[in-house]
Amino acid sequence: MIRHLALCTLLFIGAQALVAVEPADPEATAAAVERLTTEQWCWTHDLPKDVCATCDRKLIPALKKSKDWCPEHAMAESVCVLCDPTAKARLDALRPVDKPKDVK
């Protein structure tokens, strides 16, 4: 009888723990990412410089090789907001807070 009660108690506690788990919030996850510096950001195209293929065409072969290329929009797939609406939240989380004064 005691074993039965102990087992029921453990099952109840485990079920409550599963109910309490919430799905990951993309905005909260994005907030945990460290922002880039102003030197690492392409202010002209509003992208990280390491994936801005418009400024640096030499990035295209490496992006294609890593399967991070959107041929439809000619940009890195990981930052293509037209194909992946969640990319905007990731970019917003990476964008530096302090915009240079000479950039409009």
C-alpha positions in Angstrom: 0.0 0.0 0.0 2.8 2.4 0.9 4.6 1.6 -2.4 1.4 2.3 -4.3 0.9 5.7 -2.6 4.6 6.6 -3.2 4.3 5.7 -6.9 1.1 7.7 -7.2 2.7 10.7 -5.5 5.7 10.6 -7.8 3.5 10.3 -10.9 1.4 13.3 -9.7 4.6 15.4 -9.1 6.0 14.4 -12.5 2.7 15.3 -14.3 2.6 18.7 -12.6 6.2 19.4 -13.7 5.2 18.6 -17.3 2.2 20.9 -17.2 4.3 23.8 -15.8 6.8 23.7 -18.7 6.1 26.4 -21.2 7.3 26.5 -24.8 10.3 28.5 -25.5 9.6 32.2 -26.3 11.6 33.3 -29.4 11.8 36.9 -28.0 13.1 35.7 -24.7 15.7 33.5 -26.4 16.7 36.4 -28.7 17.1 38.6 -25.6 19.7 36.2 -24.3 21.9 36.6 -27.4 24.7 39.1 -27.2 24.3 42.1 -29.5 26.9 42.9 -32.2 29.1 45.9 -32.1 28.5 48.8 -34.5 31.6 47.8 -36.4 30.1 44.3 -37.0 26.8 45.7 -38.4 26.1 46.8 -42.0 23.9 49.8 -41.4 23.3 50.3 -45.1 21.5 46.9 -45.5 20.6 46.4 -41.8 22.4 43.0 -41.5 25.4 41.6 -39.7 28.4 42.2 -41.9 29.4 38.6 -41.9 26.3 37.7 -43.9 25.8 40.9 -46.0 26.4 39.5 -49.4 25.3 42.8 -51.0 28.4 44.6 -49.6 30.8 41.6 -49.9 30.0 39.4 -52.8 32.9 37.1 -51.7 30.7 35.8 -49.0 28.3 34.1 -51.4 30.3 30.9 -52.1 30.8 30.3 -48.4 27.1 30.9 -47.7 26.2 28.5 -50.4 28.6 25.9 -49.2 27.2 26.1 -45.7 23.7 25.8 -47.2 22.8 29.3 -45.8 21.8 30.9 -49.1 18.4 32.0 -50.3 18.6 32.0 -54.1 15.2 33.6 -54.5 16.2 36.7 -52.6 20.0 36.6 -53.0 20.9 36.8 -49.4 21.8 34.6 -46.5 18.8 32.2 -45.6 19.4 32.7 -41.9 18.5 36.4 -42.2 16.0 36.3 -45.0 12.9 37.9 -43.4 10.9 37.2 -46.6 11.3 33.4 -46.2 11.4 33.2 -42.5 9.5 35.8 -40.5 11.2 34.8 -37.2 14.5 36.0 -38.7 13.4 39.6 -37.9 13.4 38.8 -34.2 16.9 37.3 -34.4 18.2 40.4 -36.3 16.5 42.7 -33.8 18.3 40.9 -31.0 21.7 41.2 -32.8 21.4 44.8 -33.9 23.6 47.2 -31.9 21.8 49.6 -29.7 24.0 52.5 -30.5 23.6 53.5 -34.1 26.5 55.7 -35.5 25.6 59.4 -35.9 26.7 59.5 -39.5 24.2 56.7 -40.5 20.7 57.8 -41.4 
